[in-house]
Amino acid sequence: MSHQQVAEFPERTPALNLDVFRTVLHSCAVADLLRIGYASRLLRKEAIKELLSRPVFLEGNIQIESFCNLMLTGDPSHFSYLHTLVINHIPYITSDATHMLLEVFNRATGLRKLYLRRCEALFTKLDRRFAEAIAQLQHLDFLQIWIGTESHKYVRPMVLQLRSALKTLDCDVDPLNEFGGYFPDEVAHRQPHLTKLRICYPNLRETWKPYLSVRVLSIGIGDQTINLQRLCETFPNVRELSIQARVFEVDLANPSGEMIATRNAAIAFQNSGGGWKSLDYLYGTVGDLYTLCLTCPVRRVGVGHYDFLMHDGHRDVFSRTRPRRVDMTITCTPWFQSPISANPSLFTYGMESAEPGAVSHMCLDVAVSEDPVSTRQLIETITPFLPTCQLEYLHVSIGMFFIKEEDDYLHNMLPPVPPSLQESMANIDIAELVSALATSGPTLQTIVLSPVSRERTVWTVDRGDGRQILRRLDPYTASQVVEREEK
């Protein structure tokens, strides 16, 4: 109907089905939602509701002031829609923005998830008032705090005085113990229902209060000394473990006496029946995991960057944990490509065995630079990892930066892809690369390619009668396959 018809015959105006409209809004980009808000008061209300129901990202004074004006001058019901707030990189904040944001926190009683990243100015500008406002939130179940040491004196009392019963607490690595030596025990006492925890311990030599409900753990160790028995006693029900002891290099030919003692103690503890019976996920540098010397089955193991000088260390980790899936990063630049020791294979069940182990899935991050990289260079870098294992599924991601799954909101804060890298990725011959990978991996059934700035593609490999047939899946089927294989 035209505007004139609507004015003359308002009763003939078609009714808006809000359920259908809200479904449409749910698929709109933020920019589209902002434009929709100018159409009418009703549409603005629905668009704002949809915007606030998503994670809200704030970076810098302009965004903070704009967001606060929306919340403080609009409908008070807006606060009931605000569930997730991410505040990132605030090195300086104006007095007006500071006080407005403080008022928002005083009224955002329904906030569920709060990410505080590199926003030290919020704590120092307001002294203790900002920390006290956060501590009063009653429904918070997720809190992430990644800030500099100058604000730790505000963070510790904030965490310990929280009125919320957290499910997730994510504190940045604190190797200097700025939170205080007893901070881990204090958190265990105040937040007994945590299921996911990132925290730093000054050491694992002492006896610590156990976290009985934690299932997902990311732990830093200040003195870099790993103690598997103490770790299992403090976190007896862990299913996913990420360890950061910062053991980056290990002399496998001449290990230190402390290294030998740590590994022998871990083996004896597990041989006597101690420790976890299995894990779903294990992540760390190969030095950390080699020192940990875990011998229980682990469904998925991530080892960070592959280092050919630590080839036997990788083999030791894989042979003891016997993973189904391995996550690893290699490098491919014009001046350096990750070499791999040809034999023996990485993925074996024993250090003396050449028989391939049970690794059937691998997610391989290929780190590149802004300089051009060719399809041939990618093939030469990736294919040496494939022939001596029984991989069925391979996911190759290519880019400069990679985000672990648990840090998925960080994807919104990655720097833009440089034009030179976009051009380099555009010149990759996807079909040639997939064909080379399928040929080098004789047991591969599915290949996923995710070059940065290009569409992800998923391919199946059919083998028979001496032929190799590659089929590209449609986007919907492809997303289902990736979700099923990588869960």
N, C-alpha and C positions, 0 to 999 in steps of 0.2 A: 504494500500500500504506500502511496505517496504521503508526504507530510501534510498536504492539504486534506486528503481523505481522512487521515488520522484525526486531524483537528475537527472536521465536520462530523465524523461518525466514530467517536472514540469507542463505542461499544463493539465495533467491528474489528478492532485491533486484535490481531492473533495473539493468543496467550503464549507466554514464554515458558517452555518446559524446563524448569530449573535443573532437574536431574540430568537431562541431556546436555544442557548448557554447561553444567559443572564438569561433566565428562569431557566436553570439548576443551574447556579451560585447562583441565589437567594435562593436556598434551601440548599446550601453548608454551612458547619460549617466553622468557621474562620480558623482553622488549615488546612482544605482542600483547602481553597482559597489561603493560603500561599504556599502550595505545587504546586498548579496549576500555580502560578506565575513564577515558574522556567522552565516551559515547552517552552515558546517562548515569544518574545517581545509583540505580539498581546495578548496572553493569560494573560500576566502580566498586561498589561494595563486594560483589562477587569476585572481582579481579584481585582486590586487596586480600580477601579471605584466602584465595588460592596462593597468592604470593607469600603470605605469612605462614601458610601450612607447609611450605618448603623450607629448607635450610636458608637462613638469611646471612649473607656474607657482607661484612663491613670492613673496609680498609681505608683509613684516612679520615680526616676531619669532615670533608664534604659529605661523604656517604653517611657518617655517623649523624651529622646534623640533619640531613634529609630524612633518614630513618626515624630519628627521634621526633622530628616535627610531625611526621605521619602518625606516630603512635600517640603523641601527647595532645595533639590538636584535633584528632579524629574521633571516631566512635570508640568509647571505652571498651566495647566488646572486642576490639582488635586484639587486645592482650590475650584473650582466650584462645586465639588462633596461633599465637607465637609459641612454637615448640622447640625449635633448633636455631641457635645463634652462634655464628662463627665470627670472632673478632681477630683480625690478622694484621700484624706489622703496623703498630701504632708507636713510632719512636717519639712523636710529639703530638700533643692534643691541646686544643684551646680550652679556656675556662668554660666558655658557653657549652661546647660539646661535652665536656666532662660532667657538668652538672645536669645536663639533659639526659645523658646516658645513665647517670646515677638514678634519676627519677624513673626512667624506664625499668631499671632492675628492681626498684622498690615496688613497682606495680605489675611486673611480669611474673605473677604467681604460678602460672601454668607452664613455665619453661621446663623442658625435659632434658635437653642436651645443650651443653655450653662448651665451646672451644675457645680457649684463650691462647693465642699464639703471638709471641713477640710483641706483646702490648704492655710492656713495662710501665709506660707513661701513665696508664690508667691507675696503677697502684701507687706510684710515687706522687702523682699530681694530687690525689685525694687522700693521701696518707692512708688511714685504715678504713675510711668510709666505703670505698669500693669493695674491699674484701669483706667487710661486714654485711654489705648488701647482698653479696653472693651467698654468704653463709646463712642468710635468712630464707633463702629459697627452699620451699618445702617439698616440691615435687621433682626436683632434679634427680635423674638416675644415671646421667653420663656427665663427667667433668674431665676435660683435657686441659692441662696447664703446661705450656711450653714457653717459658719466659727466662730472662737472664737472672743471674745470681743476685743482682741488686734488689730484686723484688721478693726473694725467697723469705725474707723476714715477715712479709705480709701473707704469703701463701700458706705457710705452715699453720698459723692459728686459724686461717680461713678454712682449711681442710678439716682440721680437728674440731671446729665448732659448727660444722655443717648440720643443719636441721634435716637434710634429706638423707634417705637411706640409699646410697649409691649402688648401682649394679656394675658400673665401670668407672675406674679412676685411672687416668693416664697422666703421670708426672714425667716431665723430661728427665733425661739422664743427669744424675747429680753426683759425679765421682768425687767431688770435694766435700760432700756431706753438708752442704749449706742448709739443708732442712733439719739437720741435727741427727746425731748418731742413733737415736731411738725412734726416729720418725716411722720406720716400717712397723714397729711394734705398736706405736700409738695409733696408726691407721688401722691395724688389725683389730685393735680394741674398739675403736669408734665406728668402724664400718665392717661389721661381721658378715654382711650379706653380699659382699663383692663377688662377682663371677668372672670379671675381666680386670686385670691389673697390670699397669706398667709402673715400675718403681725401681729405685736404686738402693742396694744395700751397701753399707761400708765394707762389709766382709761376710763370708760364710763360715767363719771359724767359730762364732758364738752360737748359742742356742737361741732361736728366735720364736716368737709367738706364731703358731701355725695359722694359716688361712685355709680353713676347711672347705669353703665354698668356691674358691677360685678355680676356674676351669681353663682360662686363657691367661697366660703369664708372659710378660716381657720384662726381663730382669737385667739390671746393670749391676756389676760387682766392682766396688770402688778399688779394692786392693788387687784386682785381677787374679785372685786365687779361687779356683773352682773346687767345690766340695759337693759331689753328687749326693752323698748321704744326707747332708744338711739341707740340701735343696729339696729332696724328696720328703724329708720330715716336716719342713716348713710348708710345703705345698703338696700334700699327699694325693689330691684328686685332680691334678692338672691333666688336661688333654692336649693342650697346645702350648709349646714352650719356645720362646725366643730369648736367647742368652747373649749378653753383651759384656764379656769380660775383657774385651780388647786384646785378645791374644792373636796378633796379626801374623806373626812368623814363628814357625817351629822348625828347628833343625832336626829333621827326621833321622839323619845319619848319626848325629851326636846329641840326642835329647838331654836336657838338663836333669839333674838328680831329682829336682822338685817335680818336673813333668812326669818322670817315671813313677815317682811315689804317688802322685795324684791319680794316674791311670791305674796303677796296681790297686789302690784303695777302692776305686770305682768298680773294678772287675770283681774284687773280693766281696764287696758289699752286694753286688747283684748275684754273684754265685751262691751267696748264703741265703738268697730268697728276698733280699731287700729291693727297694726301688719300684718304679712304675712297671706294670706288666705290658703296657703298650701306650703309644701316643698317636694322636691324629696328625700332629704337625710339629716339626722341629726346625728351627732356623737359627743361624749364626754364621760367623766366619768359619772357614775350615779349621783355623787354629783353635777357636773356641770349642767346636764340636769334637775335634780330635782329642783335646784335653779332657772334655767331659766324659768321653769314652762310654757312651750309652750303648747298651747291648740289647735293649728290648725292641720289638718290631715297631716301626713308625710308618704310617701310611704315606706321609709326604714329608720330604726333607728339602730345605732351602739352604744353599751354601754360599750365597753371594757370588762374588767374582771367582771364576775358575783361575787357579794359578798353577801352571804346569810344573813349577818347582815344588809344589805341594801335591803332586799327582798321587803319590802313595797315601798322603793324608786323606784326600778325597776317597780313595778306594777303601781305606780303613773305615771311614764313616759309613759309606754305603754298604759295605759287607756286614757291618755289625747291626745296622738298623733295618736293612732289607726293605727299602721303601718301594711303594708302587709308583709314586710320582716324585720326580726331582725338579727343583727350580734352581736355575743357575744363570749367571750373567757372563758373557764373553765380550770381547772388544773387537771391532772391525773399523779401522781407520786407514787412510792411505799410507801412514807410516808405521802402523802396528796392527797385527792380527793375532788374536789369542792362539798360541801354538798348543798342541796337545801331544802328550807322549803316546806314540803309536800303540805300544803294548806295555803291559797288559791293559785290558779294558777297564774303564772306570767302574762299570756296573757289574760286579761279580759278587758271588756269595761268600767268597773267602779269599784271603790274601794270597794263597797258594793256588787258587783255582782260576782257570781260564774260561770256565763255563759261565755264560751270561746269567745274571741274577733276574730278579722279578720286576725290575723297573720297566714299566710299560708306557708310562706317560712322562713327558718332559716339557716344561715351559721354559723356553730359552730367551732371555733378554739379550739382544745384540746392541751394545752401546756404540754409537757412531758420533762423529763430530760434525761441525758445520761444513767441513770439506767434503767434496763429492766422493761417494763410494759407489762402485759399480756392482752390477749383478754378479759378475765373475768373482769379485772379491768377497761378496757375501757367501757365495757357494763354497769358495775355498776355506772360509772361516768356519762354516757350520758343518759341512759334510763329514769332516774327520771324527765328529762325535757320534756318528750314526751307525757305521757298518758293524761294530762289534757288540751291539746290544740288541734287545728284542723289543724295541719301541713300537707301539701300536698308534700312539697319539703324540703329535709334536705341534706345539704352539710357539711360533717365533714372533717376538715383538721387536721392532727396530726403532730406536730413538735415542735421544740424549739423556732423558730422565725417565725413571721408572718408579711407580708408586706401589707399595705393597697394598694388598686388598684391605687390610684393616685401616689404612689411611686414605680411604677412597675420597673423602671430602677435599683432600689436598689437590685432586685433579683440577679443581676450580682455580688453583693458585699457581699452577705451573706457568713458567714464562712462555711467551708465544714462540712458535717454531720459526727459526730464522728462514728467510726466503731462500738462501742457498741450500738449506737442508730440505725444504719443500721441493725444490727443483730436483735435488738428488733423489728423493723418494719417488717423484713422478717419473723419473727415468728408469726405475727398476722394472725389469721384465718379470712380472709376477709368474707368468706361465713357465718361463725358463727356470726360474728359481724353484718352483714347486716340482717340476719334472726332475731336476737334479736332486732334490731332497728325497723324493720318492725312490729314485734309482739307488741312492746311497743307503737308504734305510729299507732293507728288503722285507721287513715285517710291518712297515708303516701302513696304517689303514686310513688315518685322518691327518691332514695337515692344515694348520691355521696360520695365516700370515697377517700380522698387524703392524704395517709400517706407519710411523707417525705421519699425520696429515693426509693419510689415504684410508680408504674404506677397508675394513677387515674382510678377508675372504676365507672361506672354509672349503676344503677339497677332500673328496674321498678317493681312495686308491683301490682300484679293482685289478687283481692279478689273475691271470689264467691263460693257458695255451701259450705261455711264453711272452705274453703281452702285458702292458701296463696301461690301464685306462684311468685317466683323471677326470673327475666330474666336480664341477663347482656347485655348491648348494645354494639355494635361494636364501635370502637374508633371514627369513623366519626360521626355517629349518636349521640354518647355520647357528643362530643364537641358541636354539634348543640343544644342539649337539655340544656346543662349548659349555653351556651351563651344566649339562649332564656329565661330561667328561672331567670337568675341573672342580666339581663340588667336593 
